[in-house]
């Protein structure tokens, strides 16, 4: 069985993420949403780890739900550890409730 890549995508809007996912899904086995990038560019443009604040969780839920619905392949989320274990678990449960398949590569917070 031949494995195909798992591209890592980031976006600032649901529509941009879904559009990118539709482009890559025919050539991959899963998609990883990068919610872990702490770089200054991510902060300036509003993607990566900068979407992990609770105020952005509704949009993250929409991103995961819409990407999963549009591509029908597994969706993973790379996140950073939040300020507490409880908050990190709450984020993972929130994402998983929207059909995300796995939280991966947890790093220290930004």
PyMOL CGO cylinders between C-alpha atoms (Angstrom):
from pymol import cmd
from pymol.cgo import CYLINDER

trace = [
    CYLINDER, 0.00, 0.00, 0.00, 1.42, 3.35, -1.02, 0.3, 1, 1, 1, 1, 1, 1,
    CYLINDER, 1.42, 3.35, -1.02, 1.17, 6.19, 1.47, 0.3, 1, 1, 1, 1, 1, 1,
    CYLINDER, 1.17, 6.19, 1.47, 0.56, 9.72, 0.36, 0.3, 1, 1, 1, 1, 1, 1,
    CYLINDER, 0.56, 9.72, 0.36, 1.59, 12.97, 2.04, 0.3, 1, 1, 1, 1, 1, 1,
    CYLINDER, 1.59, 12.97, 2.04, -0.17, 14.74, 4.88, 0.3, 1, 1, 1, 1, 1, 1,
    CYLINDER, -0.17, 14.74, 4.88, 0.18, 18.45, 4.04, 0.3, 1, 1, 1, 1, 1, 1,
    CYLINDER, 0.18, 18.45, 4.04, 0.14, 21.02, 6.80, 0.3, 1, 1, 1, 1, 1, 1,
    CYLINDER, 0.14, 21.02, 6.80, -2.15, 23.98, 6.10, 0.3, 1, 1, 1, 1, 1, 1,
    CYLINDER, -2.15, 23.98, 6.10, -2.73, 27.26, 7.86, 0.3, 1, 1, 1, 1, 1, 1,
    CYLINDER, -2.73, 27.26, 7.86, -5.25, 29.98, 7.17, 0.3, 1, 1, 1, 1, 1, 1,
    CYLINDER, -5.25, 29.98, 7.17, -6.91, 33.01, 8.69, 0.3, 1, 1, 1, 1, 1, 1,
    CYLINDER, -6.91, 33.01, 8.69, -10.41, 32.22, 7.43, 0.3, 1, 1, 1, 1, 1, 1,
    CYLINDER, -10.41, 32.22, 7.43, -12.61, 29.15, 7.08, 0.3, 1, 1, 1, 1, 1, 1,
    CYLINDER, -12.61, 29.15, 7.08, -13.05, 29.76, 3.35, 0.3, 1, 1, 1, 1, 1, 1,
    CYLINDER, -13.05, 29.76, 3.35, -9.30, 29.96, 2.70, 0.3, 1, 1, 1, 1, 1, 1,
    CYLINDER, -9.30, 29.96, 2.70, -8.64, 26.76, 4.64, 0.3, 1, 1, 1, 1, 1, 1,
    CYLINDER, -8.64, 26.76, 4.64, -11.40, 24.87, 2.84, 0.3, 1, 1, 1, 1, 1, 1,
    CYLINDER, -11.40, 24.87, 2.84, -10.21, 26.10, -0.57, 0.3, 1, 1, 1, 1, 1, 1,
    CYLINDER, -10.21, 26.10, -0.57, -6.66, 24.94, 0.17, 0.3, 1, 1, 1, 1, 1, 1,
    CYLINDER, -6.66, 24.94, 0.17, -7.94, 21.62, 1.49, 0.3, 1, 1, 1, 1, 1, 1,
    CYLINDER, -7.94, 21.62, 1.49, -9.93, 20.98, -1.67, 0.3, 1, 1, 1, 1, 1, 1,
    CYLINDER, -9.93, 20.98, -1.67, -6.82, 21.61, -3.75, 0.3, 1, 1, 1, 1, 1, 1,
    CYLINDER, -6.82, 21.61, -3.75, -4.65, 19.11, -1.88, 0.3, 1, 1, 1, 1, 1, 1,
    CYLINDER, -4.65, 19.11, -1.88, -7.10, 16.39, -0.79, 0.3, 1, 1, 1, 1, 1, 1,
    CYLINDER, -7.10, 16.39, -0.79, -7.02, 14.39, -4.05, 0.3, 1, 1, 1, 1, 1, 1,
    CYLINDER, -7.02, 14.39, -4.05, -3.29, 13.83, -3.55, 0.3, 1, 1, 1, 1, 1, 1,
    CYLINDER, -3.29, 13.83, -3.55, -3.08, 13.16, 0.20, 0.3, 1, 1, 1, 1, 1, 1,
    CYLINDER, -3.08, 13.16, 0.20, -4.33, 10.81, 2.88, 0.3, 1, 1, 1, 1, 1, 1,
    CYLINDER, -4.33, 10.81, 2.88, -4.95, 13.43, 5.59, 0.3, 1, 1, 1, 1, 1, 1,
    CYLINDER, -4.95, 13.43, 5.59, -4.60, 17.16, 6.28, 0.3, 1, 1, 1, 1, 1, 1,
    CYLINDER, -4.60, 17.16, 6.28, -2.89, 18.74, 9.28, 0.3, 1, 1, 1, 1, 1, 1,
    CYLINDER, -2.89, 18.74, 9.28, -4.05, 22.20, 10.38, 0.3, 1, 1, 1, 1, 1, 1,
    CYLINDER, -4.05, 22.20, 10.38, -1.09, 24.13, 11.77, 0.3, 1, 1, 1, 1, 1, 1,
    CYLINDER, -1.09, 24.13, 11.77, -2.27, 25.76, 15.00, 0.3, 1, 1, 1, 1, 1, 1,
    CYLINDER, -2.27, 25.76, 15.00, 1.19, 25.71, 16.51, 0.3, 1, 1, 1, 1, 1, 1,
    CYLINDER, 1.19, 25.71, 16.51, 3.22, 28.27, 14.57, 0.3, 1, 1, 1, 1, 1, 1,
    CYLINDER, 3.22, 28.27, 14.57, 4.51, 30.95, 16.99, 0.3, 1, 1, 1, 1, 1, 1,
    CYLINDER, 4.51, 30.95, 16.99, 6.41, 33.01, 14.40, 0.3, 1, 1, 1, 1, 1, 1,
    CYLINDER, 6.41, 33.01, 14.40, 5.95, 36.80, 14.26, 0.3, 1, 1, 1, 1, 1, 1,
    CYLINDER, 5.95, 36.80, 14.26, 4.39, 36.48, 10.79, 0.3, 1, 1, 1, 1, 1, 1,
    CYLINDER, 4.39, 36.48, 10.79, 1.71, 34.21, 12.26, 0.3, 1, 1, 1, 1, 1, 1,
    CYLINDER, 1.71, 34.21, 12.26, 0.94, 36.84, 14.88, 0.3, 1, 1, 1, 1, 1, 1,
    CYLINDER, 0.94, 36.84, 14.88, 0.82, 39.63, 12.30, 0.3, 1, 1, 1, 1, 1, 1,
    CYLINDER, 0.82, 39.63, 12.30, -1.44, 37.73, 9.94, 0.3, 1, 1, 1, 1, 1, 1,
    CYLINDER, -1.44, 37.73, 9.94, -3.53, 35.88, 12.55, 0.3, 1, 1, 1, 1, 1, 1,
    CYLINDER, -3.53, 35.88, 12.55, -2.83, 32.20, 11.96, 0.3, 1, 1, 1, 1, 1, 1,
    CYLINDER, -2.83, 32.20, 11.96, -1.02, 29.35, 13.71, 0.3, 1, 1, 1, 1, 1, 1,
    CYLINDER, -1.02, 29.35, 13.71, -0.68, 29.54, 17.50, 0.3, 1, 1, 1, 1, 1, 1,
    CYLINDER, -0.68, 29.54, 17.50, -2.35, 32.92, 17.52, 0.3, 1, 1, 1, 1, 1, 1,
    CYLINDER, -2.35, 32.92, 17.52, -5.69, 31.21, 16.90, 0.3, 1, 1, 1, 1, 1, 1,
    CYLINDER, -5.69, 31.21, 16.90, -5.47, 29.23, 20.15, 0.3, 1, 1, 1, 1, 1, 1,
    CYLINDER, -5.47, 29.23, 20.15, -6.89, 31.98, 22.35, 0.3, 1, 1, 1, 1, 1, 1,
    CYLINDER, -6.89, 31.98, 22.35, -10.43, 31.09, 23.47, 0.3, 1, 1, 1, 1, 1, 1,
    CYLINDER, -10.43, 31.09, 23.47, -11.90, 34.00, 21.53, 0.3, 1, 1, 1, 1, 1, 1,
    CYLINDER, -11.90, 34.00, 21.53, -10.93, 32.17, 18.31, 0.3, 1, 1, 1, 1, 1, 1,
    CYLINDER, -10.93, 32.17, 18.31, -12.27, 28.74, 19.29, 0.3, 1, 1, 1, 1, 1, 1,
    CYLINDER, -12.27, 28.74, 19.29, -15.61, 29.24, 17.48, 0.3, 1, 1, 1, 1, 1, 1,
    CYLINDER, -15.61, 29.24, 17.48, -13.72, 29.91, 14.24, 0.3, 1, 1, 1, 1, 1, 1,
    CYLINDER, -13.72, 29.91, 14.24, -11.45, 26.91, 14.85, 0.3, 1, 1, 1, 1, 1, 1,
    CYLINDER, -11.45, 26.91, 14.85, -14.50, 24.72, 15.32, 0.3, 1, 1, 1, 1, 1, 1,
    CYLINDER, -14.50, 24.72, 15.32, -15.85, 25.98, 11.99, 0.3, 1, 1, 1, 1, 1, 1,
    CYLINDER, -15.85, 25.98, 11.99, -12.50, 25.46, 10.28, 0.3, 1, 1, 1, 1, 1, 1,
    CYLINDER, -12.50, 25.46, 10.28, -12.28, 21.84, 11.39, 0.3, 1, 1, 1, 1, 1, 1,
    CYLINDER, -12.28, 21.84, 11.39, -15.93, 21.06, 10.66, 0.3, 1, 1, 1, 1, 1, 1,
    CYLINDER, -15.93, 21.06, 10.66, -15.93, 22.65, 7.20, 0.3, 1, 1, 1, 1, 1, 1,
    CYLINDER, -15.93, 22.65, 7.20, -12.56, 21.21, 6.17, 0.3, 1, 1, 1, 1, 1, 1,
    CYLINDER, -12.56, 21.21, 6.17, -13.61, 17.72, 7.25, 0.3, 1, 1, 1, 1, 1, 1,
    CYLINDER, -13.61, 17.72, 7.25, -16.93, 18.05, 5.43, 0.3, 1, 1, 1, 1, 1, 1,
    CYLINDER, -16.93, 18.05, 5.43, -15.35, 19.38, 2.23, 0.3, 1, 1, 1, 1, 1, 1,
    CYLINDER, -15.35, 19.38, 2.23, -12.53, 16.84, 1.99, 0.3, 1, 1, 1, 1, 1, 1,
    CYLINDER, -12.53, 16.84, 1.99, -13.83, 13.63, 3.62, 0.3, 1, 1, 1, 1, 1, 1,
    CYLINDER, -13.83, 13.63, 3.62, -10.31, 12.69, 4.76, 0.3, 1, 1, 1, 1, 1, 1,
    CYLINDER, -10.31, 12.69, 4.76, -8.80, 12.73, 8.26, 0.3, 1, 1, 1, 1, 1, 1,
    CYLINDER, -8.80, 12.73, 8.26, -8.07, 16.16, 9.71, 0.3, 1, 1, 1, 1, 1, 1,
    CYLINDER, -8.07, 16.16, 9.71, -5.34, 16.60, 12.31, 0.3, 1, 1, 1, 1, 1, 1,
    CYLINDER, -5.34, 16.60, 12.31, -4.54, 19.71, 14.34, 0.3, 1, 1, 1, 1, 1, 1,
    CYLINDER, -4.54, 19.71, 14.34, -1.03, 20.58, 15.47, 0.3, 1, 1, 1, 1, 1, 1,
    CYLINDER, -1.03, 20.58, 15.47, -1.40, 22.70, 18.59, 0.3, 1, 1, 1, 1, 1, 1,
    CYLINDER, -1.40, 22.70, 18.59, 0.68, 24.21, 21.35, 0.3, 1, 1, 1, 1, 1, 1,
    CYLINDER, 0.68, 24.21, 21.35, 0.13, 23.44, 25.01, 0.3, 1, 1, 1, 1, 1, 1,
    CYLINDER, 0.13, 23.44, 25.01, -2.04, 26.12, 26.57, 0.3, 1, 1, 1, 1, 1, 1,
    CYLINDER, -2.04, 26.12, 26.57, -1.49, 27.69, 29.98, 0.3, 1, 1, 1, 1, 1, 1,
    CYLINDER, -1.49, 27.69, 29.98, -3.03, 24.74, 31.86, 0.3, 1, 1, 1, 1, 1, 1,
    CYLINDER, -3.03, 24.74, 31.86, -3.56, 21.06, 31.17, 0.3, 1, 1, 1, 1, 1, 1,
    CYLINDER, -3.56, 21.06, 31.17, -7.31, 21.58, 31.63, 0.3, 1, 1, 1, 1, 1, 1,
    CYLINDER, -7.31, 21.58, 31.63, -7.42, 24.32, 29.01, 0.3, 1, 1, 1, 1, 1, 1,
    CYLINDER, -7.42, 24.32, 29.01, -5.39, 22.21, 26.56, 0.3, 1, 1, 1, 1, 1, 1,
    CYLINDER, -5.39, 22.21, 26.56, -7.73, 19.25, 27.06, 0.3, 1, 1, 1, 1, 1, 1,
    CYLINDER, -7.73, 19.25, 27.06, -10.75, 21.54, 26.61, 0.3, 1, 1, 1, 1, 1, 1,
    CYLINDER, -10.75, 21.54, 26.61, -9.35, 22.79, 23.30, 0.3, 1, 1, 1, 1, 1, 1,
    CYLINDER, -9.35, 22.79, 23.30, -8.71, 19.23, 22.08, 0.3, 1, 1, 1, 1, 1, 1,
    CYLINDER, -8.71, 19.23, 22.08, -12.21, 18.16, 23.11, 0.3, 1, 1, 1, 1, 1, 1,
    CYLINDER, -12.21, 18.16, 23.11, -13.66, 21.20, 21.34, 0.3, 1, 1, 1, 1, 1, 1,
    CYLINDER, -13.66, 21.20, 21.34, -11.78, 20.40, 18.14, 0.3, 1, 1, 1, 1, 1, 1,
    CYLINDER, -11.78, 20.40, 18.14, -12.59, 16.71, 18.32, 0.3, 1, 1, 1, 1, 1, 1,
    CYLINDER, -12.59, 16.71, 18.32, -16.29, 17.47, 18.76, 0.3, 1, 1, 1, 1, 1, 1,
    CYLINDER, -16.29, 17.47, 18.76, -16.11, 19.07, 15.32, 0.3, 1, 1, 1, 1, 1, 1,
    CYLINDER, -16.11, 19.07, 15.32, -14.79, 15.94, 13.62, 0.3, 1, 1, 1, 1, 1, 1,
    CYLINDER, -14.79, 15.94, 13.62, -11.09, 16.60, 14.01, 0.3, 1, 1, 1, 1, 1, 1,
    CYLINDER, -11.09, 16.60, 14.01, -9.35, 13.25, 14.13, 0.3, 1, 1, 1, 1, 1, 1,
    CYLINDER, -9.35, 13.25, 14.13, -6.27, 13.97, 16.25, 0.3, 1, 1, 1, 1, 1, 1,
    CYLINDER, -6.27, 13.97, 16.25, -4.44, 16.71, 18.13, 0.3, 1, 1, 1, 1, 1, 1,
    CYLINDER, -4.44, 16.71, 18.13, -0.76, 16.27, 17.45, 0.3, 1, 1, 1, 1, 1, 1,
    CYLINDER, -0.76, 16.27, 17.45, 2.68, 17.66, 18.20, 0.3, 1, 1, 1, 1, 1, 1,
    CYLINDER, 2.68, 17.66, 18.20, 1.88, 19.62, 21.31, 0.3, 1, 1, 1, 1, 1, 1,
    CYLINDER, 1.88, 19.62, 21.31, 4.58, 22.21, 22.01, 0.3, 1, 1, 1, 1, 1, 1,
    CYLINDER, 4.58, 22.21, 22.01, 4.99, 24.76, 24.78, 0.3, 1, 1, 1, 1, 1, 1,
    CYLINDER, 4.99, 24.76, 24.78, 2.79, 27.83, 24.50, 0.3, 1, 1, 1, 1, 1, 1,
    CYLINDER, 2.79, 27.83, 24.50, 3.82, 30.87, 22.47, 0.3, 1, 1, 1, 1, 1, 1,
]
cmd.load_cgo(trace, "trace")
